[in-house]
Amino acid sequence: MRGVYLNKLVNAENRTRSLSDNFGIIYYVNGWDGSDSNDGKSWEKPFLTMAKAFSVITSGDTIYLVGRITETLTAPLGVFDVTIIGVTAGQPRQSTNNGVQAGYSAYWKYSTASATACLELIEQGWKIKNIVFEPHSTGHAIQLTRAEDAVHPDPSHAIIEDCRIVGGANGIIDSGGCFGIRLINNVFQTQTGHAVKNVTGAGIACPSYWQVLNNKFLGFTNGFAVEMVHGVFENNFFTDGGTPNTTTVLNIYGSGTAGGNNFVVNNYFQTATANFNTPDIIGNATDVWNNVSIDGTADMIGREVGTPA
């Protein structure tokens, strides 16, 4: 009966997916009722681990995930355009209750106590959707590593959508400067480092043509700190961070040597107008900004037009 129920969920998901997601083989991972001796090609015979799925996938494949997995993985080299979808009847949530499986939510937890990512992407075109990530307190949920070498070629054009990232030092890391990343409708909660950041000094290029849309940044110490060029940052919602005037809420300026020409519009900040400057909220002189702060004229929130610096 579990397989029947899960197949219904997948069929409903398939009706909403584009044709571009369906040209490869579909594999299934069930973190609480699978086996890596299965063929992984149905809910009746799912894999137990994402590592096993990674060992067999090729470019264009799709992986469906239910249940909790406890793994720290690097995506396979030479494999492009893979989609990983957490299958649940609702939005992503914790899949256990005091350690006991509770329902079908997809939940990806770190495997070792280290400053690494639950998932490191190294090739182009991957899509991650509808999964809860729990990184270690010193680690990250997802790292995009672009070195343009034989080990870490380029994970540009990734899409991370409808995910929830809870805790960890950082939520998402860009190391090297990726192109065309889309962060859509995610929730970032209680990171002690940054919700999203790029690694200073690891640059192949300035992160460019990103779309950061409809995300929520909640209870973080530092929010979003990625120097960007030609990006769109729209309809995101921020709490104020750990300590205003000493931490970052939103900084797309970086070193100021490569970023600019971004559109930062219709975002909402639980930040006072006076803190639309270094280090809380910083932009580039060539950006277009039109956003909302927590204060303004009497009894009204404030509209912030113009680039904060």
TILOMAR-424399 format. One line per 4 residues: number of its first residue (from 0); their letters; for each residue y, z, x of N, C-alpha, C. Coordinates in steps of 0.2 Angstrom, whole numbers. Layout:
NUM = A = Y,Z,X,Y,Z,X,Y,Z,X; ... .
//
This chain:
0 = MRGV = -6,0,4,0,0,0,6,0,4; 6,3,10,12,3,15,14,-4,16; 9,-8,18,10,-15,20,13,-19,14; 11,-18,8,14,-21,2,21,-19,1 .
4 = YLNK = 23,-13,2,29,-11,1,34,-13,6; 32,-13,13,36,-16,18,37,-23,18; 32,-27,15,32,-34,14,38,-36,9; 38,-32,4,43,-32,-1,50,-32,2 .
8 = LVNA = 51,-27,6,57,-26,10,59,-32,14; 54,-34,18,56,-40,22,57,-46,18; 54,-47,13,55,-53,8,63,-53,6; 65,-47,4,72,-46,1,77,-47,7 .
12 = ENRT = 75,-45,13,79,-46,19,80,-54,21; 74,-57,20,74,-64,22,78,-68,17; 79,-66,11,83,-70,6,90,-70,8; 92,-65,12,99,-64,14,101,-67,21 .
16 = RSLS = 95,-69,25,96,-71,32,97,-79,32; 101,-81,37,102,-88,38,96,-92,41; 96,-98,41,90,-102,43,90,-101,51; 95,-100,54,95,-99,61,91,-93,64 .
20 = DNFG = 90,-88,59,86,-82,61,78,-84,60; 76,-89,58,69,-90,56,65,-95,59; 68,-98,65,64,-103,68,59,-101,73; 58,-95,74,53,-93,78,47,-89,75 .
24 = IIYY = 43,-85,79,38,-81,76,41,-74,74; 38,-71,69,40,-65,66,35,-60,69; 37,-54,72,33,-49,74,35,-43,70; 30,-38,70,31,-32,66,30,-26,70 .
28 = VNGW = 34,-21,70,33,-15,74,34,-9,69; 29,-5,69,29,1,65,28,7,69; 33,11,70,33,16,75,29,23,73; 26,23,67,22,29,66,15,27,63 .
32 = DGSD = 14,20,62,7,18,59,5,12,62; 7,10,68,5,4,71,0,5,77; -2,-1,80,-6,0,86,-5,-6,90; -4,-5,97,-3,-10,101,-9,-15,103 .
36 = SNDG = -15,-13,100,-21,-17,100,-21,-22,94; -16,-21,89,-15,-26,84,-12,-33,87; -12,-38,82,-8,-44,84,-1,-44,83; 2,-39,79,9,-38,77,12,-43,73 .
40 = KSWE = 7,-47,69,10,-53,65,10,-52,58; 9,-45,56,9,-43,49,10,-36,48; 13,-34,42,13,-26,41,6,-23,41; 1,-27,40,-6,-24,40,-8,-23,47 .
44 = KPFL = -5,-27,52,-7,-26,59,-1,-26,63; 3,-21,62,9,-21,66,8,-18,73; 12,-19,78,12,-16,84,15,-8,83; 13,-4,88,16,3,88,23,3,92 .
48 = TMAK = 24,-1,97,29,0,101,33,-7,102; 40,-6,103,44,-12,105,42,-15,111; 40,-11,116,38,-13,123,32,-18,122; 27,-17,117,22,-22,116,25,-28,113 .
52 = AFSV = 30,-28,108,33,-34,106,37,-38,111; 40,-34,115,44,-37,121,39,-41,125; 33,-39,126,28,-42,131,26,-49,128; 27,-50,121,24,-57,119,29,-61,116 .
56 = ITSG = 35,-59,114,40,-63,111,43,-69,116; 45,-74,112,48,-80,116,55,-81,112; 59,-86,115,65,-87,112,65,-89,105; 69,-86,101,70,-88,94,66,-83,89 .
60 = DTIY = 62,-79,92,58,-74,88,62,-69,84; 58,-66,80,61,-60,76,57,-54,76; 59,-48,77,55,-42,77,58,-38,71; 53,-36,66,55,-31,61,52,-24,63 .
64 = LVGR = 57,-19,62,55,-12,65,56,-7,59; 51,-3,58,51,3,54,49,9,58; 51,15,56,49,21,59,53,22,65; 51,28,68,54,30,75,50,27,81 .
68 = ITET = 54,25,85,51,23,92,55,27,97; 52,29,102,54,33,108,53,29,114; 58,25,116,58,20,121,64,19,125; 64,17,131,70,15,135,68,8,138 .
72 = LTAP = 71,3,136,68,-4,138,74,-8,140; 72,-13,144,76,-19,146,73,-25,142; 77,-29,139,74,-35,135,71,-40,141; 67,-44,139,63,-48,144,68,-54,146 .
76 = LGVF = 67,-55,153,70,-60,156,68,-67,153; 73,-72,153,71,-78,151,70,-79,143; 71,-74,139,70,-75,132,77,-74,128; 79,-79,124,85,-80,121,84,-79,113 .
80 = DVTI = 90,-78,110,91,-79,103,85,-75,99; 84,-69,101,79,-64,97,83,-60,93; 80,-59,87,83,-54,82,79,-48,81; 82,-42,81,78,-36,79,81,-33,73 .
84 = IGVT = 77,-32,68,80,-30,62,76,-23,60; 80,-18,58,77,-12,56,76,-13,48; 70,-12,46,69,-13,39,69,-6,35; 73,-6,30,74,0,26,77,-2,19 .
88 = AGQP = 76,1,14,78,0,7,86,1,7; 89,5,11,96,7,11,99,6,18; 104,10,20,107,9,26,103,13,31; 105,12,38,101,15,43,102,23,43 .
92 = RQST = 96,26,44,97,34,43,91,37,48; 92,43,49,86,46,53,80,46,49; 75,44,53,68,42,49,63,48,50; 65,54,52,61,60,52,64,66,49 .
96 = NNGV = 60,70,47,62,77,44,59,82,48; 62,86,52,59,91,57,53,88,60; 54,81,63,49,78,67,43,74,63; 43,75,56,38,72,52,41,66,49 .
100 = QAGY = 38,60,49,40,54,47,42,55,39; 48,52,38,51,52,31,53,46,29; 49,42,26,51,35,23,51,30,29; 55,25,28,54,19,32,60,17,36 .
104 = SAYW = 65,21,37,71,19,41,69,18,49; 72,13,52,71,11,59,76,16,63; 72,19,68,76,24,72,73,24,79; 78,22,84,77,21,91,80,27,95 .
108 = KYST = 75,31,98,77,36,102,75,35,109; 79,38,114,78,37,121,71,40,123; 68,38,128,61,40,130,62,45,136; 67,45,140,68,49,146,75,52,146 .
112 = ASAT = 75,58,149,82,61,150,85,58,156; 89,52,155,92,49,160,98,45,158; 103,43,162,109,40,161,108,32,160; 103,31,156,101,24,155,102,22,147 .
116 = ACLE = 101,16,146,102,14,139,95,14,135; 95,15,129,89,14,125,87,7,125; 92,2,125,90,-5,125,96,-8,130; 93,-12,135,98,-16,139,96,-23,138 .
120 = LIEQ = 102,-27,136,101,-34,135,104,-38,141; 100,-43,143,101,-47,149,102,-55,148; 100,-57,142,100,-64,140,104,-65,134; 106,-71,133,111,-73,128,108,-73,121 .
124 = GWKI = 112,-72,116,111,-73,109,106,-68,105; 106,-62,108,102,-57,104,106,-54,98; 102,-52,93,105,-49,87,101,-43,86; 105,-37,85,102,-31,83,105,-28,77 .
128 = KNIV = 101,-27,72,103,-25,65,100,-20,62; 104,-15,59,101,-10,54,97,-5,57; 98,-3,63,94,2,67,99,8,68; 96,14,68,99,20,71,97,21,78 .
132 = FEPH = 102,22,82,101,23,89,103,30,91; 98,34,95,100,41,97,99,40,105; 104,39,109,104,39,116,104,46,119; 101,47,125,101,54,128,108,56,129 .
136 = STGH = 110,62,130,116,65,131,120,62,137; 116,60,142,119,56,148,118,49,148; 116,46,142,114,39,142,118,35,137; 116,29,135,119,25,131,114,22,126 .
140 = AIQL = 117,19,120,112,16,115,110,9,118; 115,5,119,114,-2,121,119,-4,127; 116,-7,132,120,-10,137,119,-17,138; 125,-20,139,125,-28,140,127,-29,147 .
144 = TRAE = 122,-31,151,123,-32,158,123,-39,160; 129,-41,163,130,-48,165,132,-48,173; 127,-50,177,128,-51,184,127,-58,186; 125,-62,182,124,-69,183,119,-70,190 .
148 = DAVH = 114,-66,190,109,-66,195,102,-67,192; 97,-66,196,90,-67,194,88,-62,190; 91,-56,190,89,-50,186,93,-49,180; 99,-50,180,104,-49,174,108,-55,173 .
152 = PDPS = 105,-60,170,109,-66,170,116,-66,166; 115,-65,159,121,-65,155,119,-64,147; 121,-58,145,119,-56,138,125,-58,133; 129,-63,134,134,-65,130,132,-67,123 .
156 = HAII = 136,-67,118,135,-70,111,130,-65,108; 130,-59,110,126,-54,106,129,-52,100; 125,-50,95,128,-47,88,125,-41,87; 129,-35,86,126,-29,85,129,-27,78 .
160 = EDCR = 125,-26,73,128,-26,66,124,-21,62; 128,-17,58,125,-13,53,121,-7,56; 122,-6,62,119,0,66,123,6,66; 119,12,67,122,18,67,120,21,74 .
164 = IVGG = 125,23,78,124,26,85,127,33,85; 122,38,86,123,45,85,122,48,92; 128,51,95,127,55,101,127,51,107; 125,54,113,125,50,119,131,51,123 .
168 = ANGI = 131,49,129,137,49,133,141,43,130; 138,37,129,142,31,127,137,28,122; 141,24,117,137,20,112,135,13,115; 140,9,116,139,2,119,142,1,125 .
172 = IDSG = 139,-1,130,142,-3,137,142,-10,138; 148,-13,141,148,-20,143,149,-19,151; 144,-21,155,144,-21,162,144,-29,164; 150,-31,166,151,-38,169,155,-42,165 .
176 = GCFG = 157,-41,159,162,-44,155,158,-50,151; 156,-49,145,153,-54,141,157,-57,136; 155,-63,134,159,-68,130,156,-68,123; 160,-68,118,158,-69,111,154,-63,108 .
180 = IRLI = 155,-57,110,151,-52,107,154,-50,100; 149,-49,95,151,-47,89,149,-40,87; 153,-35,86,152,-28,83,154,-28,76; 149,-28,71,151,-28,64,148,-23,60 .
184 = NNVF = 152,-19,57,150,-14,52,145,-9,55; 147,-6,61,143,-1,64,146,6,63; 143,11,64,145,18,64,144,21,71; 149,23,74,149,27,80,150,34,79 .
188 = QTQT = 146,39,81,147,46,80,146,50,86; 151,54,88,150,60,92,148,58,99; 150,52,102,149,51,109,154,55,113; 151,58,119,155,62,123,158,58,129 .
192 = GHAV = 156,52,130,160,48,134,165,43,130; 162,37,129,165,32,125,161,30,119; 164,28,114,160,24,109,158,17,111; 163,14,114,162,7,117,166,7,123 .
196 = KNVT = 163,4,129,168,3,135,165,-2,139; 169,-5,143,167,-9,149,167,-5,155; 163,-8,160,162,-4,166,167,-7,171; 171,-3,174,176,-5,178,173,-7,185 .
200 = GAGI = 175,-12,188,173,-15,194,166,-18,194; 164,-20,188,157,-23,188,158,-30,185; 165,-33,185,167,-39,182,164,-45,185; 161,-49,180,161,-56,182,166,-60,178 .
204 = ACPS = 168,-57,172,174,-60,169,177,-55,164; 183,-56,162,186,-51,157,182,-52,150; 180,-47,147,177,-48,140,181,-52,136; 179,-57,133,183,-62,129,180,-65,123 .
208 = YWQV = 184,-66,118,182,-69,112,178,-64,108; 179,-58,109,175,-53,105,177,-53,98; 173,-51,93,175,-49,86,173,-42,85; 177,-38,83,176,-31,82,178,-29,75 .
212 = LNNK = 174,-29,70,175,-30,63,172,-24,59; 176,-20,55,173,-16,50,169,-10,53; 171,-8,59,167,-2,61,170,4,60; 166,10,60,169,17,60,168,20,66 .
216 = FLGF = 173,24,69,173,28,75,174,35,73; 169,39,73,170,46,71,168,51,76; 172,56,76,171,62,80,169,61,87; 172,56,90,171,54,97,175,58,102 .
220 = TNGF = 174,58,108,178,61,113,183,55,115; 180,49,117,184,43,118,182,38,114; 186,34,111,184,28,107,182,22,110; 186,17,109,185,10,111,189,8,117 .
224 = AVEM = 186,7,123,190,5,129,187,-1,132; 189,-7,130,187,-13,133,193,-18,134; 194,-19,140,199,-24,141,197,-31,139; 201,-34,134,199,-40,131,204,-45,131 .
228 = VHGV = 202,-51,130,206,-57,130,204,-61,124; 208,-64,120,207,-68,114,202,-65,109; 202,-59,108,198,-55,104,201,-54,97; 197,-53,92,199,-51,85,197,-44,84 .
232 = FENN = 201,-39,83,199,-32,81,202,-30,75; 198,-30,69,201,-30,63,197,-25,58; 201,-21,54,198,-17,49,193,-12,51; 195,-9,57,191,-3,60,194,4,58 .
236 = FFTD = 190,9,58,193,15,56,191,21,62; 197,24,64,196,29,69,198,36,67; 194,41,69,197,48,69,200,48,76; 203,54,77,208,55,83,205,56,90 .
240 = GGTP = 199,57,90,196,58,97,196,66,98; 194,67,104,193,74,106,200,78,107; 204,75,111,210,79,113,216,74,114; 220,73,108,225,68,109,230,69,115 .
244 = NTTT = 232,63,117,237,63,123,233,64,130; 226,65,130,222,65,136,216,61,135; 215,58,130,209,54,129,211,47,125; 206,43,125,207,36,123,205,36,116 .
248 = VLNI = 209,33,111,206,31,105,205,23,105; 210,19,106,209,12,107,213,10,113; 209,7,118,213,4,124,210,-3,125; 213,-8,124,211,-15,125,215,-18,131 .
252 = YGSG = 219,-14,134,223,-16,140,220,-16,146; 216,-11,148,212,-10,154,217,-10,160; 215,-14,165,220,-14,171,226,-19,169; 226,-22,164,231,-27,162,232,-33,166 .
256 = TAGG = 227,-35,170,227,-41,174,224,-47,171; 219,-46,166,216,-51,163,216,-52,156; 217,-46,152,217,-46,145,223,-48,142; 223,-49,135,229,-51,131,227,-57,126 .
260 = NNFV = 232,-58,122,231,-63,117,226,-61,112; 226,-55,110,221,-52,105,225,-51,98; 221,-51,93,224,-50,86,221,-43,84; 225,-38,84,223,-31,82,226,-29,76 .
264 = VNNY = 223,-30,70,226,-30,64,222,-26,58; 226,-23,54,223,-19,48,218,-14,50; 219,-11,56,215,-5,58,218,2,56; 214,7,55,217,13,52,216,19,57 .
268 = FQTA = 221,22,60,220,27,65,222,34,62; 218,39,63,220,46,62,224,49,68; 229,45,69,233,46,76,240,46,74; 244,51,76,251,51,75,255,45,78 .
272 = TANF = 260,43,75,264,37,78,266,39,85; 268,45,87,270,47,94,264,45,99; 258,45,97,253,44,101,250,37,102; 254,32,99,253,25,100,256,23,107 .
276 = NTPD = 253,26,112,255,24,119,250,27,124; 251,26,130,246,29,135,245,36,134; 238,39,134,232,35,135,229,33,128; 232,36,123,228,36,116,227,29,114 .
280 = IIGN = 232,25,113,231,18,110,236,13,114; 233,8,117,236,4,122,234,-3,120; 239,-8,120,238,-15,120,241,-19,125; 241,-26,124,244,-30,129,250,-33,126 .
284 = ATDV = 255,-35,130,261,-38,128,260,-44,124; 255,-48,125,254,-54,121,250,-53,115; 247,-47,114,243,-46,108,248,-46,101; 244,-47,96,248,-46,89,245,-40,86 .
288 = WNNV = 249,-35,85,247,-28,82,250,-27,75; 246,-25,70,249,-23,64,244,-18,61; 245,-12,61,240,-7,60,243,-1,56; 239,4,55,241,10,51,240,17,55 .
292 = SIDG = 245,21,55,244,28,58,244,33,53; 243,39,55,242,45,50,249,47,47; 254,46,51,261,48,49,266,42,48; 271,44,45,276,39,44,282,42,41 .
296 = TADM = 285,39,36,290,42,32,287,47,28; 291,51,24,289,56,20,284,54,15; 278,58,15,273,57,10,270,50,10; 270,46,16,267,40,17,264,39,24 .
300 = IGRE = 259,36,24,256,34,31,260,29,34; 260,28,41,264,24,44,261,17,46; 265,12,45,263,5,47,266,4,54; 261,3,59,263,2,66,263,-6,68 .
304 = VGTP = 268,-9,69,269,-16,70,272,-16,77; 269,-21,81,271,-21,88,266,-18,93; 265,-20,99,260,-18,104,262,-11,107; 257,-6,106,258,0,109,257,-1,117 .
308 = A = 260,3,121,259,3,128,261,9,131 .
//
